[in-house]
Amino acid sequence: MVDAGKARASAGSLAIHPGALGDLLLAIPALRALRAARPPVTLAAQPHIGALLRMLGIVDEAVAFESLGLDALFVDDRSLASRLPAVERVVCWFGARDPVFTRRLRAVVPAAVLAPSMITGRPVWEHLLATVDAPPGDWRPPVSAPDEVRALGTAALAAAGATDTPRPWLFVHPGAGSVAKQWPAEAFARAITTVAARARLNVLVHQGPADAAAVAALRRHLGDGALALVNPSLPALAGALAHADLFLGNDSGVSHLAAALGVPAIVLFDVRLLDWRPWWPGARVRTVTLTEAVPEDVAAVVEELQRALA
């Protein structure tokens, strides 16, 4: 427990972001810059996401967001005692729009940087990078998956039956956080079968815990022409993506993970949500109609996939 009145003299930084997978992956450039300026960096996040970013070497330590007890700062005016680790700098991408939370957190950490996790009209990754006063540098190279993560991916691919088939592999993620962000299964299938036939690609469809309906719809169109990777752990998913030659998916955490790992990726977006586009310049963003399979969209996605393979 750290007393509110004590100086925070220990080295390093604490970054606080309780968001979903895609939100945290968009923070990678900012976390890198923070780590360069005031290492080591501890990340307070959802435990499985924090553990992944630590495995990928983006942060040095990870703690569960819930363990910090920050919710008390919204409702309890009697005590500002905190479980924040003693660090030089705290960057909090949570609660910044609540004046009571902001006042109480700054009573604990006077120099804390509080900023919303996004602002309208600016790429999320760019906004987050600006909040940490990034020193000059290139904060957007793709993440290199360590051997441990790649090995987990190899095992997951073997379990899916993907290791006995020669590459190249097209990794497909038809799900998203909401149905409204999902390209129709028919459109996915048309693009996949066209490119797979032309480029002699093997197809692997990923199914996460909330993707059963989207995957079932896609597989009805694809038949037996694709393998399935079902519910791998997050590190195993990262490792499997690191082995992919090409990726196609909706605006989702999985797509952001593929882009962050430097997989040649086509990510399908609603034009109104482009602030959430990936930070890696090599990821191609394509806006499509999400309510129906528009032939012009399918043709454009096919062209993007072929260009990424060139």
MARFILUM-461417 format. One record per residue (C-alpha): residue number from 0; residue in three letters; x negated, y negated, z negated. Coordinates in steps of 0.2 Angstrom, whole numbers. Layout:
residues N
SITE    n  res      u      v      w
SITE  NUM  ALA      X      Y      Z
...
***
This chain:
residues 310
SITE    n  res      u      v      w
SITE    0  MET      0      0      0
SITE    1  VAL     -7    -17      5
SITE    2  ASP     -2    -32     -6
SITE    3  ALA      5    -46      3
SITE    4  GLY     -7    -59     -4
SITE    5  LYS    -23    -49      0
SITE    6  ALA    -34    -54     14
SITE    7  ARG    -35    -42     29
SITE    8  ALA    -53    -40     30
SITE    9  SER    -55    -23     38
SITE   10  ALA    -60    -22     56
SITE   11  GLY    -49    -17     70
SITE   12  SER    -31    -20     76
SITE   13  LEU    -14    -13     74
SITE   14  ALA     -2    -13     89
SITE   15  ILE     16    -10     85
SITE   16  HIS     28     -4     98
SITE   17  PRO     43      8     94
SITE   18  GLY     49      9    112
SITE   19  ALA     51     24    124
SITE   20  LEU     37     32    134
SITE   21  GLY     38     21    149
SITE   22  ASP     38      5    138
SITE   23  LEU     22     11    129
SITE   24  LEU     13     16    146
SITE   25  LEU     17     -2    152
SITE   26  ALA      7     -8    137
SITE   27  ILE     -9      1    142
SITE   28  PRO    -18    -14    150
SITE   29  ALA    -14    -24    134
SITE   30  LEU    -20    -10    122
SITE   31  ARG    -36     -9    132
SITE   32  ALA    -39    -27    131
SITE   33  LEU    -35    -27    112
SITE   34  ARG    -47    -13    110
SITE   35  ALA    -61    -22    119
SITE   36  ALA    -59    -37    108
SITE   37  ARG    -56    -30     91
SITE   38  PRO    -59    -11     90
SITE   39  PRO    -53      1     84
SITE   40  VAL    -35      0     88
SITE   41  THR    -21      9     78
SITE   42  LEU     -5     11     87
SITE   43  ALA     12     12     78
SITE   44  ALA     24     21     89
SITE   45  GLN     35     36     91
SITE   46  PRO     24     50     85
SITE   47  HIS     24     60    101
SITE   48  ILE     20     45    111
SITE   49  GLY      6     38    100
SITE   50  ALA     -2     56     99
SITE   51  LEU     -2     56    118
SITE   52  LEU    -10     39    120
SITE   53  ARG    -23     44    107
SITE   54  MET    -27     60    117
SITE   55  LEU    -29     50    133
SITE   56  GLY    -41     38    124
SITE   57  ILE    -31     23    125
SITE   58  VAL    -30     20    106
SITE   59  ASP    -41     26     92
SITE   60  GLU    -28     31     79
SITE   61  ALA     -9     33     79
SITE   62  VAL      4     32     65
SITE   63  ALA     22     34     65
SITE   64  PHE     32     18     67
SITE   65  GLU     44     23     54
SITE   66  SER     30     25     41
SITE   67  LEU     27      6     41
SITE   68  GLY     44      2     33
SITE   69  LEU     46    -13     44
SITE   70  ASP     65    -11     44
SITE   71  ALA     65    -18     26
SITE   72  LEU     59    -35     33
SITE   73  PHE     76    -37     41
SITE   74  VAL     86    -35     25
SITE   75  ASP     76    -36      9
SITE   76  ASP     70    -53      3
SITE   77  ARG     64    -47    -14
SITE   78  SER     47    -40     -9
SITE   79  LEU     36    -42      6
SITE   80  ALA     24    -27      1
SITE   81  SER     20    -17     16
SITE   82  ARG     12     -1     22
SITE   83  LEU      3     -9     36
SITE   84  PRO    -15     -4     37
SITE   85  ALA    -28    -17     33
SITE   86  VAL    -34    -24     50
SITE   87  GLU    -41    -40     57
SITE   88  ARG    -26    -42     69
SITE   89  VAL     -8    -36     70
SITE   90  VAL      1    -37     87
SITE   91  CYS     19    -33     85
SITE   92  TRP     30    -30    100
SITE   93  PHE     45    -28     89
SITE   94  GLY     57    -39     80
SITE   95  ALA     50    -55     88
SITE   96  ARG     68    -62     92
SITE   97  ASP     74    -61     74
SITE   98  PRO     68    -76     64
SITE   99  VAL     70    -68     47
SITE  100  PHE     59    -53     52
SITE  101  THR     46    -65     60
SITE  102  ARG     46    -75     44
SITE  103  ARG     44    -60     33
SITE  104  LEU     31    -51     43
SITE  105  ARG     20    -67     44
SITE  106  ALA     22    -69     25
SITE  107  VAL     13    -52     24
SITE  108  VAL      1    -55     39
SITE  109  PRO      0    -74     42
SITE  110  ALA    -10    -72     58
SITE  111  ALA      1    -58     66
SITE  112  VAL      5    -60     84
SITE  113  LEU     24    -57     87
SITE  114  ALA     31    -56    105
SITE  115  PRO     46    -48    113
SITE  116  SER     42    -32    122
SITE  117  MET     48    -40    138
SITE  118  ILE     53    -57    146
SITE  119  THR     64    -58    161
SITE  120  GLY     56    -63    177
SITE  121  ARG     38    -56    173
SITE  122  PRO     31    -39    175
SITE  123  VAL     32    -31    158
SITE  124  TRP     14    -25    158
SITE  125  GLU      8    -43    163
SITE  126  HIS     18    -51    149
SITE  127  LEU     11    -38    136
SITE  128  LEU     -7    -42    142
SITE  129  ALA     -4    -60    140
SITE  130  THR      1    -58    122
SITE  131  VAL    -16    -51    117
SITE  132  ASP    -26    -66    124
SITE  133  ALA    -35    -53    135
SITE  134  PRO    -54    -57    138
SITE  135  PRO    -59    -56    156
SITE  136  GLY    -60    -39    164
SITE  137  ASP    -51    -26    174
SITE  138  TRP    -38    -18    163
SITE  139  ARG    -29     -8    176
SITE  140  PRO    -40      7    182
SITE  141  PRO    -30     23    181
SITE  142  VAL    -32     34    165
SITE  143  SER    -43     49    167
SITE  144  ALA    -35     64    158
SITE  145  PRO    -48     72    147
SITE  146  ASP    -52     91    149
SITE  147  GLU    -41     96    134
SITE  148  VAL    -26     88    142
SITE  149  ARG    -30     95    160
SITE  150  ALA    -32    112    152
SITE  151  LEU    -14    111    144
SITE  152  GLY     -8    106    161
SITE  153  THR    -16    121    169
SITE  154  ALA     -8    132    157
SITE  155  ALA      9    124    160
SITE  156  LEU      8    126    179
SITE  157  ALA      3    144    177
SITE  158  ALA     18    147    167
SITE  159  ALA     28    139    180
SITE  160  GLY     20    150    194
SITE  161  ALA     11    136    202
SITE  162  THR     -7    141    201
SITE  163  ASP     -6    156    213
SITE  164  THR      0    144    227
SITE  165  PRO    -13    133    237
SITE  166  ARG    -12    115    235
SITE  167  PRO     -7    101    240
SITE  168  TRP      7     99    227
SITE  169  LEU     21     86    227
SITE  170  PHE     27     83    209
SITE  171  VAL     45     78    209
SITE  172  HIS     55     70    194
SITE  173  PRO     73     67    198
SITE  174  GLY     79     62    181
SITE  175  ALA     79     45    172
SITE  176  GLY     84     38    156
SITE  177  SER    101     35    163
SITE  178  VAL    111     41    177
SITE  179  ALA    112     24    184
SITE  180  LYS     94     24    188
SITE  181  GLN     94     41    197
SITE  182  TRP     93     42    216
SITE  183  PRO    106     54    222
SITE  184  ALA    100     73    223
SITE  185  GLU    105     73    242
SITE  186  ALA     93     59    246
SITE  187  PHE     79     67    236
SITE  188  ALA     81     83    245
SITE  189  ARG     81     75    262
SITE  190  ALA     65     66    258
SITE  191  ILE     57     81    250
SITE  192  THR     61     94    263
SITE  193  THR     56     82    277
SITE  194  VAL     39     78    270
SITE  195  ALA     35     95    264
SITE  196  ALA     38    102    281
SITE  197  ARG     28     89    290
SITE  198  ALA     13     90    278
SITE  199  ARG     15    108    272
SITE  200  LEU     17    103    254
SITE  201  ASN     22    114    239
SITE  202  VAL     35    106    228
SITE  203  LEU     36    107    209
SITE  204  VAL     51     99    201
SITE  205  HIS     50     93    183
SITE  206  GLN     64     95    170
SITE  207  GLY     63     86    154
SITE  208  PRO     75     88    139
SITE  209  ALA     88     76    147
SITE  210  ASP     86     81    165
SITE  211  ALA     95     97    167
SITE  212  ALA    110     90    177
SITE  213  ALA     98     80    189
SITE  214  VAL     87     95    192
SITE  215  ALA    102    107    194
SITE  216  ALA    109     95    207
SITE  217  LEU     92     94    216
SITE  218  ARG     89    113    216
SITE  219  ARG    106    116    224
SITE  220  HIS    100    106    239
SITE  221  LEU     83    113    239
SITE  222  GLY     87    131    236
SITE  223  ASP     72    142    232
SITE  224  GLY     60    131    240
SITE  225  ALA     53    123    224
SITE  226  LEU     46    129    208
SITE  227  ALA     52    121    191
SITE  228  LEU     41    115    177
SITE  229  VAL     54    115    162
SITE  230  ASN     52    105    146
SITE  231  PRO     33    105    144
SITE  232  SER     25     96    129
SITE  233  LEU     20     78    133
SITE  234  PRO      2     82    134
SITE  235  ALA      5     97    145
SITE  236  LEU     15     86    156
SITE  237  ALA      1     73    157
SITE  238  GLY    -11     88    162
SITE  239  ALA      1     95    175
SITE  240  LEU      3     78    183
SITE  241  ALA    -16     76    183
SITE  242  HIS    -17     91    195
SITE  243  ALA     -4     84    207
SITE  244  ASP     -8     77    224
SITE  245  LEU      8     67    226
SITE  246  PHE     22     61    215
SITE  247  LEU     40     56    218
SITE  248  GLY     52     50    205
SITE  249  ASN     64     37    198
SITE  250  ASP     61     23    187
SITE  251  SER     57     33    171
SITE  252  GLY     43     37    158
SITE  253  VAL     37     52    168
SITE  254  SER     35     41    184
SITE  255  HIS     25     28    173
SITE  256  LEU     14     43    167
SITE  257  ALA     11     49    184
SITE  258  ALA      6     31    189
SITE  259  ALA     -5     28    174
SITE  260  LEU    -14     44    178
SITE  261  GLY    -18     38    195
SITE  262  VAL     -7     50    205
SITE  263  PRO     -2     44    222
SITE  264  ALA     16     40    217
SITE  265  ILE     32     33    225
SITE  266  VAL     43     26    211
SITE  267  LEU     61     22    215
SITE  268  PHE     68      7    208
SITE  269  ASP     84     -3    207
SITE  270  VAL     80    -20    214
SITE  271  ARG     86    -28    197
SITE  272  LEU     73    -19    187
SITE  273  LEU     57    -22    195
SITE  274  ASP     50    -31    180
SITE  275  TRP     47    -13    174
SITE  276  ARG     36     -8    189
SITE  277  PRO     20      2    185
SITE  278  TRP      4     -8    182
SITE  279  TRP     -8      3    192
SITE  280  PRO     -9     -5    210
SITE  281  GLY    -10     12    218
SITE  282  ALA      8     16    213
SITE  283  ARG     20     12    227
SITE  284  VAL     37      5    222
SITE  285  ARG     52      7    233
SITE  286  THR     69     -1    230
SITE  287  VAL     83     10    235
SITE  288  THR    102     11    234
SITE  289  LEU    105     22    219
SITE  290  THR    124     25    221
SITE  291  GLU    123     34    237
SITE  292  ALA    111     43    249
SITE  293  VAL    107     29    262
SITE  294  PRO     99     36    278
SITE  295  GLU     88     21    279
SITE  296  ASP     82     23    261
SITE  297  VAL     77     41    265
SITE  298  ALA     68     37    280
SITE  299  ALA     58     23    271
SITE  300  VAL     54     35    256
SITE  301  VAL     48     48    269
SITE  302  GLU     37     35    277
SITE  303  GLU     30     30    260
SITE  304  LEU     26     48    255
SITE  305  GLN     17     51    271
SITE  306  ARG      7     35    270
SITE  307  ALA      2     40    252
SITE  308  LEU     -5     56    259
SITE  309  ALA    -15     48    273
***
